[in-house]
Amino acid sequence: MNQTAPKSAPKSAAKPVKRDAAASKRRILKAALAEFAAHGHAGARIDTIAEKASVSKPMIYSYFGDKEELYKAALRESYVQIRQGERKLKLEDLSPEEAVRELVGFTLRHFVSKPWFVSMLNTENLLGGDAIRQIGDVAEIQSPLIESIRQFLKRGAAAGEIRDDVDPVELYITIASLCYFPVSNKHTLRAVFKVPIDDDWLDQRAAMISDMLTCYLRRTPPAS
């Protein structure tokens, strides 16, 4: 008696791998920030960015367009990340002195821990700021920080704690400037002045900057 061999179960079709576009874009931007920061706009290579992000070059072009558009996206991302960190400080809920010290400490540490931020700023300024002017929502990205500063300045002035003529944009520019120089010039500062640029030195620098700014905020301006 012949026995019929049992039929094998039909193979199920392999499920297509779902592409996580958001995760791919995050990896691309992270790799792009590192590459543009290390080699500048001209020296950065899409091949290297693709390799570090574990994606293909066509995928980068599909998501971002050409190298110029990827550079602009990375530059925008550098601003988005620092603004996201600042929002966590909730400056609008703090006294002027507390807010200044928190913002100074955060800004200095962000510049140190995210070295590509300073490098991207340097690159963009060397290029004349052309790319940043083409980022349509750059003002909106900055506005929450400026509004938080405006709120604690207004509240402090109303309580008689600080002077009432401080512009929030000018205050932030001063904070960013004082935090920027020690980080952007760390190599020459080490060589010329033999300063360590270590954690203790950075903490002392943050305290000094905060002391100067809080003294300025408390100073009564001369009568006009």
MISEPA-464061 format. One record per residue: x, y, z of N, C-alpha, C in turn. Coordinates in pm, 1 decimal. Layout:
<marmars>
      n_x      n_y      n_z     ca_x     ca_y     ca_z      c_x      c_y      c_z
        X        Y        Z        X        Y        Z        X        Y        Z
...
</marmars>
This chain:
<marmars>
      n_x      n_y      n_z     ca_x     ca_y     ca_z      c_x      c_y      c_z
     84.6   -119.1      0.0      0.0      0.0      0.0     87.8    123.6      0.0
     61.6    209.5   -101.7    141.3    331.9   -111.1     88.7    436.6    -15.5
    182.0    500.6     53.0    143.1    610.4    142.9    180.2    743.9     79.0
     84.8    832.4     81.0    110.0    965.9     24.6    186.0   1049.8    125.7
    295.3   1108.1     82.0    375.6   1192.5    172.9    295.0   1313.5    215.3
    301.5   1344.3    343.1    224.4   1460.8    391.3    271.9   1588.3    324.1
    175.9   1668.3    287.9    208.5   1796.5    224.6    268.0   1892.0    327.3
    373.2   1956.1    285.7    434.7   2054.3    376.5    349.5   2178.8    380.5
    347.5   2238.6    497.8    267.3   2360.3    515.2    325.2   2470.9    429.2
    239.1   2549.9    364.6    289.0   2659.3    279.9    367.8   2759.8    361.3
    479.8   2800.4    301.7    562.5   2899.0    371.0    493.3   3034.4    372.1
    491.6   3092.8    490.1    429.9   3225.6    499.9    524.6   3328.4    441.6
    467.3   3425.9    377.6    549.1   3531.8    317.2    622.3   3608.6    426.0
    749.9   3636.6    400.8    829.6   3711.7    499.0    772.8   3851.8    516.2
    760.6   3891.9    640.3    708.1   4025.5    666.4    812.8   4130.1    630.0
    771.7   4232.7    558.3    868.8   4336.4    522.3    918.0   4409.5    646.8
   1047.1   4441.1    644.4   1104.0   4513.7    756.7   1053.7   4657.4    753.2
    995.1   4699.7    862.1    940.9   4834.7    868.9   1052.6   4933.5    897.8
   1066.9   5031.8    813.0   1170.2   5131.2    830.4   1125.0   5236.6    931.9
   1207.6   5259.7   1030.0   1178.9   5361.9   1130.5   1242.0   5492.2   1082.7
   1163.7   5570.4   1011.5   1216.3   5692.0    949.9   1266.2   5790.4   1054.1
   1191.7   5803.9   1163.5   1231.0   5900.6   1266.0   1366.1   5864.1   1327.6
   1384.7   5733.2   1356.9   1510.3   5688.6   1415.6   1625.4   5704.8   1316.4
   1598.7   5677.5   1189.7   1702.4   5694.3   1087.6   1743.7   5840.1   1075.5
   1647.2   5928.8   1078.7   1678.0   6071.3   1068.3   1758.8   6118.6   1188.2
   1725.3   6066.5   1307.7   1801.4   6105.8   1427.1   1946.7   6059.7   1415.3
   1966.9   5937.9   1365.9   2104.2   5887.0   1350.2   2180.5   5969.0   1246.5
   2112.1   6003.5   1139.4   2176.8   6083.3   1034.7   2217.1   6219.8   1088.8
   2127.9   6285.1   1161.6   2159.2   6417.5   1215.5   2272.7   6410.0   1316.9
   2272.5   6305.9   1400.1   2379.9   6289.6   1497.5   2514.3   6272.9   1427.4
   2516.6   6189.0   1325.4   2640.2   6167.5   1250.4   2680.1   6293.2   1173.6
   2582.1   6365.2   1121.2   2611.2   6487.5   1045.2   2669.4   6595.0   1136.1
   2615.9   6608.1   1255.0   2669.8   6706.5   1349.1   2816.5   6678.4   1378.2
   2848.6   6552.2   1403.5   2987.1   6515.7   1433.0   3077.4   6540.7   1311.8
   3029.5   6506.5   1193.2   3112.1   6520.3   1072.6   3132.6   6666.8   1034.4
   3027.6   6746.8   1034.9   3042.0   6888.6   1001.1   3125.5   6961.5   1105.8
   3108.1   6923.3   1232.0   3185.6   6987.5   1338.7   3333.4   6954.6   1325.5
   3365.3   6831.6   1287.6   3504.9   6789.0   1279.9   3575.2   6839.3   1154.9
   3501.6   6848.4   1043.4   3567.7   6876.6    915.7   3515.6   7001.4    844.5
   3421.5   7071.7    906.8   3368.4   7190.1    841.7   3272.5   7154.9    729.3
   3215.8   7257.8    668.9   3118.8   7236.6    561.8   3183.6   7171.9    440.5
   3298.6   7223.4    398.6   3362.6   7173.8    276.8   3420.6   7034.1    295.6
   3477.4   7005.9    412.3   3545.7   6879.0    433.2   3455.9   6763.3    471.4
   3334.4   6790.3    514.2   3243.4   6683.0    555.8   3205.3   6596.2    436.3
   3194.2   6464.8    459.8   3164.5   6370.3    352.7   3035.8   6294.3    382.5
   2948.7   6290.5    283.2   2822.6   6218.3    297.5   2847.8   6069.5    318.7
   2951.6   6014.9    255.1   2983.0   5871.9    272.8   3010.2   5840.1    419.6
   3086.7   5927.1    484.8   3119.0   5905.1    625.3   2993.7   5915.2    712.1
   2909.4   6013.5    682.9   2784.7   6029.7    758.9   2696.8   5906.5    742.4
   2686.7   5855.8    619.8   2604.8   5736.4    594.4   2658.6   5616.6    671.3
   2790.2   5600.4    670.6   2850.9   5487.0    741.7   2826.7   5495.8    891.2
   2846.3   5614.0    949.0   2828.4   5630.4   1093.4   2681.7   5617.5   1134.8
   2592.4   5655.2   1045.7   2449.3   5647.2   1077.1   2389.0   5512.4   1039.5
   2469.1   5424.9    978.9   2422.6   5291.9    934.9   2305.2   5302.3    838.6
   2317.4   5394.5    744.0   2215.3   5410.7    640.2   2287.4   5422.6    506.2
   2210.2   5421.8    400.6   2267.8   5437.2    267.5   2270.1   5584.7    227.7
   2357.8   5618.0    134.6   2360.7   5755.3     84.1   2227.8   5794.4     19.4
   2165.9   5704.5    -61.2   2036.0   5740.9   -119.1   1931.2   5774.3    -12.7
   1937.7   5706.2    102.3   1842.0   5736.3    208.4   1863.8   5879.1    261.1
   1989.3   5917.9    277.7   2017.9   6054.9    323.6   1962.0   6155.4    224.6
   1986.8   6131.9     96.3   1937.3   6224.2     -6.2   1784.2   6225.7     -9.6
   1723.3   6109.9     16.4   1577.6   6101.9     16.7   1518.6   6183.4    131.4
   1580.9   6176.4    249.0   1529.2   6246.5    365.9   1563.7   6395.3    366.5
   1685.6   6428.7    323.5   1733.5   6565.3    343.6   1768.7   6640.5    215.9
   1776.2   6572.0    104.0   1818.6   6640.7    -17.4   1970.1   6635.4    -30.5
   2029.7   6744.9    -74.2   2173.8   6745.5    -97.1   2251.6   6778.2     30.2
   2382.9   6787.7     16.1   2471.1   6813.1    129.9   2438.7   6945.5    197.2
   2406.1   7046.4    118.8   2374.6   7178.5    174.4   2251.1   7171.5    263.9
   2150.0   7098.5    219.6   2027.3   7085.7    298.8   2052.5   7004.9    425.8
   2138.0   6903.8    416.8   2172.0   6826.7    536.2   2247.4   6913.6    635.6
   2337.1   6997.4    586.8   2409.4   7089.6    675.2   2311.6   7182.0    746.4
   2215.5   7236.7    673.7   2116.7   7326.1    735.9   2033.2   7251.7    840.1
   1997.4   7127.5    810.2   1920.6   7047.4    905.9   2002.0   7020.4   1031.9
   2131.4   6992.9   1015.3   2217.5   6969.3   1131.5   2235.4   7096.5   1212.4
   2251.7   7208.7   1144.7   2264.7   7337.1   1214.0   2138.2   7368.1   1293.7
   2023.9   7344.6   1232.9   1897.2   7366.4   1303.4   1887.8   7274.8   1424.4
   1926.9   7148.4   1408.0   1921.2   7052.5   1517.8   2008.2   7096.9   1634.8
   2122.3   7159.8   1606.1   2209.6   7205.0   1714.2   2139.1   7309.1   1800.7
   2059.3   7395.6   1739.0   1983.3   7494.8   1815.0   1864.9   7430.1   1887.7
   1799.2   7336.3   1822.2   1685.8   7268.7   1885.1   1729.3   7199.1   2013.1
   1843.9   7131.4   2010.5   1887.5   7055.9   2127.4   1921.1   7145.4   2246.1
   1988.7   7257.2   2224.0   2021.6   7343.6   2337.3   1896.1   7410.0   2391.6
   1802.4   7445.2   2304.8   1677.2   7504.9   2353.0   1594.7   7402.9   2431.9
   1597.2   7276.5   2390.9   1525.0   7172.8   2465.6   1582.7   7158.8   2606.1
   1714.1   7161.4   2617.7   1777.5   7152.6   2748.7   1743.3   7271.2   2836.5
   1737.9   7389.2   2777.4   1706.0   7510.3   2855.6   1563.2   7508.0   2907.3
   1471.3   7452.9   2829.8   1331.9   7447.7   2874.6   1316.2   7365.5   3002.2
   1401.0   7263.9   3017.3   1393.6   7179.4   3136.8   1433.0   7255.7   3263.5
   1503.4   7367.1   3248.4   1545.1   7446.0   3365.0   1427.5   7519.8   3428.6
   1320.2   7544.1   3350.9   1202.1   7617.6   3399.0   1244.2   7751.1   3461.7
   1318.0   7827.4   3386.3   1371.1   7954.6   3434.6   1261.7   8050.5   3479.2
   1147.3   8043.0   3413.1   1039.0   8136.6   3444.7    985.6   8119.2   3586.4
   1015.7   8004.3   3650.1    968.6   7979.0   3785.9   1071.3   8016.0   3892.6
   1189.2   8062.2   3851.0   1297.3   8088.9   3945.1   1313.5   8238.4   3970.3
   1381.9   8271.4   4079.7   1417.8   8410.9   4103.9   1523.2   8450.9   4000.9
   1542.4   8581.6   3977.5   1643.3   8623.2   3879.1   1781.0   8564.7   3906.9
   1826.6   8566.9   4032.8   1960.0   8515.6   4061.9   1966.7   8365.1   4039.2
   1865.8   8291.7   4083.3   1863.6   8146.4   4061.4   1861.4   8114.4   3912.8
   1780.4   8189.7   3837.7   1767.3   8165.1   3694.2   1898.8   8189.2   3622.2
   1965.9   8299.1   3657.0   2093.8   8330.1   3592.5   2195.4   8220.6   3621.6
   2204.3   8177.2   3746.7   2302.2   8074.1   3781.7   2271.4   7941.6   3712.8
   2144.7   7905.9   3704.8   2107.5   7782.4   3635.5   2140.4   7791.3   3486.7
   2108.7   7905.0   3425.3   2131.3   7920.2   3282.0   2280.1   7925.3   3249.5
   2358.5   7993.8   3330.8   2503.1   7998.4   3309.0   2562.9   7859.3   3321.5
   2527.7   7788.6   3428.2   2581.1   7654.8   3449.1   2544.7   7561.2   3335.4
   2418.7   7565.6   3293.3   2375.6   7479.3   3183.8   2448.4   7514.1   3054.6
   2456.4   7643.8   3021.8   2516.1   7686.0   2895.7   2662.4   7644.0   2887.0
   2736.9   7666.5   2993.3   2878.2   7629.5   2993.3   2895.2   7478.6   2977.6
   2815.4   7403.2   3051.0   2826.4   7256.9   3043.3   2780.9   7203.4   2907.5
   2681.3   7267.4   2849.3   2634.9   7223.3   2717.4   2744.3   7245.4   2613.7
   2808.7   7359.4   2618.7   2917.9   7386.9   2524.9   3029.9   7284.1   2539.6
   3055.7   7240.8   2663.6   3162.8   7143.6   2687.7   3120.5   7003.2   2645.4
   3001.4   6962.9   2683.9   2956.7   6825.8   2657.7   2911.3   6803.1   2514.2
   2875.7   6911.0   2444.6   2833.5   6901.9   2304.0   2928.6   6986.7   2220.0
   3053.8   6943.9   2205.4   3153.0   7028.2   2138.2   3117.6   7063.0   1994.5
   3033.7   6980.0   1932.7   2993.3   7011.4   1796.0   2911.2   7139.5   1788.4
   2847.4   7181.4   1900.6   2766.6   7303.5   1896.0   2855.5   7424.4   1868.6
   2964.5   7436.4   1944.7   3057.3   7546.9   1924.4   3120.0   7538.7   1785.7
   3155.8   7418.4   1742.5   3215.6   7402.5   1609.9   3118.9   7441.4   1499.4
   2991.2   7405.1   1514.9   2892.1   7442.0   1414.2   2874.6   7593.0   1407.6
   2875.1   7658.9   1523.4   2864.6   7805.1   1524.2   2985.0   7867.2   1454.2
   3102.7   7815.1   1483.5   3222.8   7867.1   1419.0   3215.3   7850.6   1267.0
   3174.2   7731.3   1223.3   3163.6   7704.7   1079.9   3064.5   7798.5   1013.9
   2947.8   7814.8   1075.3   2843.7   7898.3   1014.9   2885.9   8044.2   1007.9
   2955.8   8091.3   1108.9   3002.2   8229.9   1104.5   3110.9   8248.9    999.6
   3196.8   8148.9    981.3   3296.4   8156.5    875.2   3231.1   8159.5    737.8
   3114.1   8096.9    726.5   3040.4   8095.1    599.6   2953.0   8218.1    582.1
   2957.5   8309.3    680.5   2880.9   8433.4    668.4   2736.9   8425.2    713.2
   2698.3   8313.5    777.6   2561.5   8301.3    828.3   2456.1   8278.4    721.3
   2496.2   8233.6    602.7   2399.4   8215.2    493.7   2296.3   8108.3    525.8
   2341.4   7996.4    583.3   2249.3   7885.1    608.5   2149.0   7919.9    717.5
   2196.3   7982.9    825.2   2105.4   8012.6    936.3   1993.9   8107.4    892.7
   2023.5   8194.9    796.8   1919.8   8286.6    748.3   1815.3   8214.3    665.2
   1847.4   8095.1    618.3   1752.4   8019.0    536.3   1666.7   7922.1    617.7
   1693.9   7912.4    748.2   1612.9   7825.3    833.8   1489.3   7903.2    875.6
   1375.1   7865.4    822.4   1255.3   7946.9    835.7   1204.6   7966.5    977.1
   1223.9   7867.4   1064.3   1166.8   7876.5   1198.5   1271.6   7905.2   1304.9
   1386.5   7960.7   1266.0   1493.0   7982.3   1364.1   1449.5   8077.5   1474.4
   1369.5   8179.3   1441.4   1323.2   8273.4   1543.7   1229.7   8204.3   1642.7
   1143.8   8115.3   1590.8   1051.4   8043.6   1678.5   1125.9   7948.6   1772.2
   1236.5   7890.8   1725.3   1315.9   7800.7   1809.2   1374.3   7877.2   1927.8
   1416.3   8001.8   1905.2   1479.1   8080.6   2011.1   1377.4   8144.4   2106.0
   1256.4   8169.4   2059.1   1162.1   8252.1   2134.0   1123.6   8197.9   2271.8
   1109.2   8065.5   2293.3   1074.5   8020.2   2428.9   1179.0   8057.0   2533.0
   1307.7   8049.6   2497.2   1412.6   8087.9   2590.7   1403.0   8235.9   2623.9
   1389.7   8318.3   2522.0   1384.1   8463.1   2544.8   1261.3   8499.3   2628.1
   1151.8   8431.5   2605.3   1030.7   8459.4   2683.8   1050.4   8418.3   2829.1
   1117.0   8305.6   2855.1   1143.8   8264.0   2992.6   1231.3   8366.4   3064.5
   1333.2   8416.2   2994.5   1419.4   8518.6   3053.5   1339.3   8645.8   3079.5
   1256.5   8683.7   2985.0   1174.2   8804.7   3001.6   1083.9   8791.4   3124.8
   1029.6   8673.2   3146.7    938.5   8654.9   3259.6   1010.0   8670.0   3393.2
   1127.9   8607.3   3409.6   1192.2   8620.8   3540.8   1250.0   8760.2   3560.6
   1288.5   8827.4   3453.4   1334.3   8966.1   3466.7   1217.9   9057.9   3506.2
   1105.0   9037.9   3442.9    988.3   9121.8   3471.5    941.0   9101.0   3615.2
    937.7   8974.8   3658.7    893.5   8946.1   3794.3    990.8   9002.4   3897.0
   1121.6   8988.9   3869.7   1221.1   9041.1   3962.0   1218.5   9191.6   3970.3
   1195.9   9258.2   3856.6   1188.8   9404.5   3856.6   1064.7   9452.3   3931.0
    951.5   9383.4   3912.0    827.9   9421.7   3980.1    841.4   9407.9   4131.1
    921.2   9311.1   4176.0    942.5   9290.3   4319.6   1051.5   9380.5   4375.3
   1111.9   9461.0   4289.9   1218.1   9549.6   4335.4   1350.4   9479.2   4360.8
   1364.6   9357.1   4310.1   1487.0   9280.1   4333.7   1598.7   9317.9   4236.1
   1561.3   9356.6   4115.5   1660.9   9388.3   4013.1   1618.8   9513.1   3937.5
   1710.0   9564.9   3858.8   1681.3   9680.7   3775.1   1576.2   9644.2   3670.8
   1511.8   9745.4   3615.0   1399.6   9719.8   3524.3   1430.5   9753.0   3378.1
   1558.9   9769.1   3345.5   1593.6   9809.6   3209.2   1678.9   9705.2   3136.5
   1666.1   9578.9   3175.0   1748.5   9473.7   3115.6   1672.6   9407.5   3001.0
   1735.4   9404.7   2885.9   1675.8   9339.6   2769.7   1708.7   9190.1   2773.0
   1609.7   9101.9   2759.8   1636.5   8957.9   2771.2   1730.6   8905.1   2663.2
   1721.7   8957.9   2542.3   1811.8   8913.5   2435.9   1955.3   8952.3   2468.1
   1974.4   9077.3   2513.7   2109.4   9122.3   2547.0   2168.0   9043.7   2664.0
   2083.2   9008.0   2760.4   2131.6   8929.2   2873.2   2177.5   8792.2   2826.3
   2098.8   8729.6   2738.6   2139.8   8597.1   2691.3   2266.4   8604.2   2606.8
   2277.9   8705.0   2522.6   2399.2   8720.0   2442.2   2521.5   8730.7   2533.2
   2507.4   8804.3   2643.4   2618.2   8818.2   2737.8   2652.6   8684.3   2802.8
   2551.0   8610.3   2844.1   2574.1   8478.7   2904.4   2643.1   8385.4   2805.4
   2589.5   8377.8   2683.0   2646.6   8289.4   2582.3   2791.0   8329.2   2550.0
   2816.7   8459.2   2544.5   2951.9   8507.0   2512.5   3051.9   8466.6   2620.0
   3014.6   8487.7   2746.1   3105.6   8456.9   2856.0   3129.7   8307.1   2870.4
   3031.6   8226.5   2831.8   3048.2   8080.5   2837.7   3120.5   8027.1   2714.1
   3105.6   8094.9   2603.7   3159.7   8048.1   2476.3   3312.5   8056.4   2470.7
   3367.7   8167.2   2514.6   3511.2   8190.2   2496.7   3598.0   8084.0   2564.3
   3573.0   8047.1   2690.7   3660.0   7946.0   2753.8   3656.4   7810.4   2684.2
   3544.3   7779.8   2617.8   3531.4   7650.1   2551.6   3589.2   7654.8   2410.3
   3554.8   7758.7   2335.3   3602.5   7767.8   2197.3   3752.4   7791.6   2189.2
   3810.2   7846.6   2295.9   3953.4   7878.8   2296.1   4031.8   7796.8   2399.4
   3981.8   7680.4   2433.4   4042.4   7603.0   2541.6   4187.1   7563.2   2512.0
   4217.9   7534.1   2387.2   4353.7   7490.4   2355.0   4453.8   7604.7   2370.2
   4419.2   7722.2   2321.7   4510.3   7835.7   2335.8   4516.7   7883.9   2480.1
   4406.2   7874.2   2552.8   4408.8   7913.5   2693.6   4501.1   7821.5   2773.2
   4496.5   7692.7   2744.0   4587.1   7598.9   2811.5   4732.9   7631.7   2779.7
   4759.1   7660.6   2652.0   4897.6   7683.3   2609.5   4953.1   7815.8   2659.9
   4871.0   7921.3   2654.2   4920.4   8055.1   2686.9   4915.9   8083.0   2836.4
   4803.0   8048.8   2901.3   4785.0   8082.9   3042.3   4797.3   7964.0   3136.9
   4816.1   7845.1   3080.4   4834.2   7724.0   3161.0   4713.3   7693.4   3250.4
   4594.4   7734.2   3207.3   4474.5   7703.7   3285.7   4431.3   7560.2   3255.8
   4375.3   7489.2   3352.7   4347.5   7346.4   3334.5   4224.6   7314.9   3249.2
   4124.1   7402.3   3247.9   3997.5   7376.4   3178.5   3938.7   7241.5   3222.2
   3946.5   7209.3   3350.6   3886.1   7086.3   3400.9   3755.0   7119.6   3471.3
   3692.3   7019.4   3534.7   3561.8   7040.9   3596.8   3566.8   7148.3   3705.2
   3668.9   7145.2   3788.5   3679.2   7244.7   3895.2   3692.4   7385.6   3837.3
   3776.0   7399.6   3734.8   3794.8   7530.8   3673.4   3666.4   7579.3   3608.9
   3591.9   7489.7   3544.2   3465.4   7527.1   3480.7   3361.9   7568.0   3584.9
   3359.9   7498.1   3699.1   3267.8   7537.2   3806.7   3300.9   7676.3   3859.7
   3429.6   7703.6   3875.8   3471.3   7836.6   3920.9   3435.0   7942.6   3818.1
   3451.6   7909.4   3691.2   3417.3   8004.0   3584.4   3268.3   8032.7   3584.4
   3185.8   7929.0   3600.2   3040.2   7948.3   3604.1   3000.1   8035.2   3722.0
   3062.6   8013.8   3837.6   3031.0   8094.1   3955.8   3071.4   8240.1   3933.6
   3187.1   8262.7   3872.5   3233.4   8398.7   3848.1   3139.8   8472.2   3751.4
   3102.3   8405.2   3643.5   3010.9   8466.3   3546.6   2878.0   8500.0   3613.4
   2826.1   8406.5   3692.8   2698.6   8429.2   3762.0   2708.3   8545.3   3859.3
   2818.9   8554.1   3934.0   2837.0   8664.8   4028.7   2838.0   8798.8   3956.1
   2908.8   8806.2   3845.4   2915.3   8931.0   3770.1   2777.7   8973.4   3720.2
   2703.2   8877.1   3667.2   2573.5   8910.1   3609.8   2469.8   8945.5   3715.6
   2472.8   8876.2   3828.7   2376.6   8910.1   3934.2   2408.5   9047.3   3994.5
   2536.4   9081.7   4001.8   2572.7   9216.8   4047.2   2521.1   9321.0   3949.3
   2533.2   9292.2   3821.0   2482.6   9384.2   3719.2   2331.3   9400.0   3730.4
   2260.6   9288.8   3750.0   2114.0   9297.3   3758.7   2070.1   9378.1   3879.2
   2146.7   9371.0   3989.8   2108.0   9444.0   4110.2   2151.0   9590.8   4107.0
   2240.9   9625.2   4017.4   2293.6   9762.4   4014.8   2184.9   9860.5   3972.8
   2176.1   9971.6   4044.6   2080.0  10075.3   4009.1   2138.2  10158.1   3896.9
   2072.1  10165.7   3782.0   2127.5  10243.0   3671.2   2130.1  10391.4   3704.0
   2225.8  10466.5   3650.0   2231.2  10609.9   3676.6   2110.4  10681.5   3619.9
   2069.9  10785.6   3686.2   1955.3  10864.2   3638.4   1991.1  10931.3   3507.4
   1897.7  10927.0   3414.1   1922.8  10988.3   3283.7   1898.3  11138.0   3292.3
</marmars>
